[in-house]
């Protein structure tokens, strides 16, 4: 179902120049676009964002044939305009610099020093636009012994410690395991978004822009949260405990007669109720397991006992009884089950937008729900260069003849125009 959003977005009127690619930067700029900002994505003519080719799966056209639009690219590039400009040429850099003069926000994730060599660094651009908020996203930050290194999500998950906490222990046949999605990239993009919004408030108060330095490694370390602070408090390096929780028991997956389900017992009363349902009230009274601290200390004794109980009923039986008793639990859904879940559908987390190649494209919705200035899905992730002519003529005043001359030199590229303004899906 589609609907139009009459209310302007919270960030409407802001112009974002997006020089980022892959996932961290595009995640940030997609959020800004969802919130109403105009986002201009600068891409290399003929190639575009690296992720356009990261597949399969690729979007299929109306005839059922694969297009060049990968699901990876589609995941983080809606609500943007694609402008194909060759940054390797002086003329291309001049166009980007002129767009930066008009921009409120610039987001980039080049290796440290690359844009300075091109005259597109913060110090250079702020001379003509002191209100510019310039966000640099890198693997390791603009300073430090690793600043020159390229950063990749998988590498950062290893270096930042999360892989050492994820996976089953060696004695259970486990090994260090990354998260199933590029969570280091995504969370870095989230921190970048928060930083940009803070810088906007600072600019509203002072009139001045600023440079933001966000790194994947810093962001990864920050979301070690309780495990990280637990180490700093105890100086004991935590090990891998599979789906278990380091400080709450029982709080993990358990086998039912047919499949696994999650059980998240948050306090002693919930544990007592669970034991009643399981037909083992004596466990809640046992001094070894009476309190959460006791259960954590005696985890290796308790968990096998609970697994022998949970295997006696189906997952559906457990979930129905646990919900009735107010004990937190849930199914372990695959992605087909997630996107068919009535709660997920009701909350608008599966959206459909018009697309020039396929007719329509299915995407994941935004989790942001603002009462007065809701997010809006204006357009699907654009084809490469789809908006070059519109953006450069509208913002820089270039004529059709000037644009044609630039295209003849390979400085800019054009693609099919995508005009899907003001449409939202839920």
N, C-alpha and C positions, 0 to 999 in steps of 0.2 A: 504494500500500500504506500502511495506517495502523498506527500503534503507539502505545501509551501509555508515557509516561516515568515510571517509578517514583521516580526520584531527584528531590529538590527542586531547583529552579533555583538558580543561584548567588546570585541577588538575591531569592529568595523571602522573604516577610515584609516587604519594603519597599513603601511606598505612594507612587505617583507621580501628581501632579496635573498633567495636560497641558493647558496653556492655549495650545498652539501650533497652527498650521495650515500648509497648503501642503506643504513638503517637508523643510526643514532640521530643524525641531523634531520633526515626526512621525517622521523617520528615527531621531533620537536615542531617542525614547520607544518606538518599535517594538523597537529593540535591547534596551532595558531590559525590555520586556515579554517578549521572547524568552528573556531570561536569568532570568525568573521573577518579576519585580516585578509588582505589581498596578497597572495604569495606568488612570486615570480621565481620559477625554478630554472636556473641556468644549466643547460646541458651541452655536451659536446656534439656538434653536428655529425650526423651519420652513425653515432654510437650511443650517446646519451648516458644516463645513469647506468653504472655497471650492472645493477640488479635487473635491468630489463632482460638480460640474457641468462639470468640465474634460474634455470628450470630444467626439465619440467617440474610441475605443471605450468602450461601456458594457457591463456585465455583462448577459447575457440571462437571462430567467426560464425556467421549465420549458416554457413555450409558445413559446420562441424570440423573445420580444419584449424590446426594450431596457428595462432598469430605470433607476433614477436613480443607480446605483452605477458611477462611472467607474473605468476601469482605473487612472487616475492616483491616485485616492483609495485603491483597493485595494492599491497598491504599497507603502504605508508606514503602514498602520493596523491590522494584525492584533494580536492579543493585547492589545486594549484594550476598555474599556467606554465606551460613548457615553452621556453625560449632557447633556441639553439644558437649559441654564439661560440666561436672558436677563441678561447682565452689565450691560445698560444700566439695569436697575432696582435700587433699593436692596436689595430682597428677594433678587434674584439675586446681587448682590455679597456679601450676608451669607452666603448658602449657600456660595459659593466660599471666603470667608474661613474659615468653619467647617471646610470640608474641608481647607484649608491648615493648620489647627491640628493636624490628624491626619496630615498628609503628611510623608514623609521628604524628598521631592524635588519641586520645582515647576519646570516648564519653560515658558517663555513667549517669544513672538516678536512682541510688540506694538511699535509705534513708541515710541521713547524718550519717557518721560513719560506715556504713555497710562494705564498701570496705577497710577501715582502719583496721578493725578487721580481714580482710582476707589477709592483706598484699598487697592489690592492689590499695592503695591510691596514690595520686600524689607524696607525699614526698618519699615514698618507691620506686616507679617506676622511678622517675627522677634520682635517684642515678646511675642507669645503663643506662639511656637514657635521658640525660639533654636536648636534642632537642625535647622531647615529648611535644606536645600541648594537655593538658588534660582538657576536658570540662565536668564539672559537672552540670547536669540539675536536679533541685529539685523543690519541691512545693514552698518553702519559702526561699531558699538560705542556704548557709553554716553557716550563723551567724544569731543572733536575737532570740527573745523569741519563735518563731514558727519553728525554724530550725529543730526540731526533728519530726515535723508532716509530714505525707504523704500528697502529693498534688494530687488533681484530678481536671480535667478541670471544672466540674460543680461547685465544691466548690469554685474554684478560680474565676469563673465568678460572683458568688455571693459576695465573699469577696472583689473583686477588683473593684466593682462598675458598671460593664457593665450591669448587670441585672437590676439595679435600673433605667437605662436609656432606657431599651428595653421593649416594650410592650405598650399597650394603657392605658390611664389614668383610674383611678378608676371610674370616672363618666361615662366612656364609656364602663364599664364592663371589663376593662383590669386588668392585674396583671403583676408583674415582670416576665420577660421571658428570658430564656437563648437563645443564638444563636443556630441555627439549626445544626451547626457542632461544633466540638471541637476546636473552634477558639483560646482559650487561649493556648492550647497545640501547635497548629500549629504556632501561632505567636511566642511563646517561641522558637520553633525549628528554626524559621527564624532568631531571634536574636542570637541564638547559632551559626548558620551558619555564620552570619556577624562577630561575635566575633572570630570565628576560622580563617576566612580569614584575619582579622586584625592581629591575632597572627602569622599567617604564614608570613605576610609581616615583622613583627617585627623580626621573626626568620631569615628571609632572610638578614636582616640588621645587626643582632647581633649574630646569631648562637645559641641563647638560646630559649628554649621552655618556657611555662608558664601554670599556672592553671587558668581556666576560671570558674567563678561562675555565673550561670544563673538560675533565678527562675521564675516559672510561675506567682507568684504574682507580682514581679517587672515588668515583661513583660506586664502583664495585665494592671497595673497602667499606664505604659508608653503609651499605645495606647488608653487611655481616651482622648488624644490629645486636641482638642478645647473645649470639654466639661469639661475636667479636669482643664485646664488653665482658662476656664470661671469661674469655681467655685473659684479657687485661686485668680482671679481678683476681683470678686464681693462678694465672701463668701455667695452667694445664691445657695442653693442646687437645681439643676435642677430636674424637674419632667419628667415623661414619656409622650411623645407626639406621640406615635404610629409611623407611617411612616413619620411624619413630620421632618423638620430640625429645630434646635434651633435658627438659625440665618439667614435663607433664606426662603422666602414665595413668591409664592407657590412652594414647593419642596417636593412632596409626591405622594402617589397613589391617583387616582381619578376614580370614577365609570363611565364606558361608558354604552351604551345601552345593551352590551352583557357581558363585563368583565372589570376588572380594567386595568389601564395602569399607567405608571409613568410619571410625569411631573416635570422637573427640571429647573425652571426659574432662571437663574443666574444673571440677571441684569434687569434694568427698561425697556430697549428697548425690551428685549425678552418678558417682561410682556405686553407691549403695543401691540406687534405683536400677542401674544396669545389672548388678548382681542378682537382684530380685527377679528381673526378667529372664536372666540366664539360668535361674534355678539353683544359684549358688550363693545364697545370702551369707554363708559363713565366711566367704572371702572378704567381704566388707568389714567383718568384725575381727578378722585376723590381725594381730598387732603388726605383722609384716607388711600389711597392705592397707591399713586403716586410714592413713593420711597420704596425701600426694607425695610428700617427701619420702615416706616409707616405700611407696610404690616405685619411685624413681630409684631408690637405693636397691630395691629387690626386683628390678625390671626383668632380669633373666630368669627368675623363678616364676614370676606372675604371668608373663606373656604366653609361654607355652600352655599354661593352665587355661587361659582365656581362649586360646586358639582351639583347644579341644572342645570348648563349649560352643563357640560360634559356628563350627562346622556342622552342627546338628540342625540348623534351620537355613532356609534360603535367604538370600540377601533381601528380597522383598519382605519376607516375614520379619526379619530383624528391623528393617527401616520403619515398617509400620508400627511395630511395638515400641521402638525407641522414640519415635516422634510422639507417640501418645504419652510416653513417660517423660518427655521433655529432656531427653538425652541427645546431644548433638551427634548427628551421623549423616551419611549421605552415600550415594552410589559413586562408583568409579566410572565415569562416563568416557566413552571415546568421542571423537569430534562429531560424528554423525549424531550421537545422542545429545551432545551439547547444543548443537544448532537446531535440534528438534524439541528442546526442552521448553515447556510453556512459559516458564519464568524468564528465560533468556529472550524468547520471542516477545513477550509482553513488555520487556524493558528496552526493546528496539536495538538489540545487539547484533541482529542480522539485518542488513540493509541491502537494497537493490537500487542501482543507479543506471540511467541510460548510458550506452557506450556505442561509439560509431562503428566498431567492428563486429561486435557480438549482439548488438541490440540492447543488451543490458548486462551488468556485471554485479555479482554478489560480493559484498564486503562486510567487514566487521564494523559495527557502529561504535560511536564514542560513548564512554561511560559517564561523561560529564552531563549533568542535568541542572541547568540554570533556569530558574522560574521566569525571570524578566528578560533574559537575553540568551535564549537557547541556542545550541549549536545548530548549524544548517549544513546540509550536504548539497553544495551548489553544483559540483561537477565531479565526474569520475576521474581517476588518474589519467592525465592527458597523454595523447600520442606525442612522440618526439617532435618538437618544433611546431606543435599545433597552434601556438599563440604568438609566435615570433612577430608576425606582421602586426597584429593587434597591439601588443604591448609596446613595441618600439615606435609605432606611429602615435599611440596614445600618450605615452609618457615622455618620449624624446622628440616627437614631432617629425619623424622621418617620413619622407614622401614615398610613394610606391616606386618611383624611379630610383631613389636612393637605396631603398631596400633591395630592389632587383640588382643593382650594381654590387651591393655587399654579398648577395647570394651568388652572383657570378664569380666572385673571388673566393667563395667558400668560407667567408667570414661568418655568415649566418646561414641557417637552414630553415626551411619551411616544412610544415606537415599539414595534415587535414585539420581544419578548425573544429574545435569542439565547443559548442555553445549550449550549455545545459544550466542556465542560470536559475537560481531560486527554487530548485526542486529538492525535496528531501524524501527519504524513504525510512520506513520504520517497520 
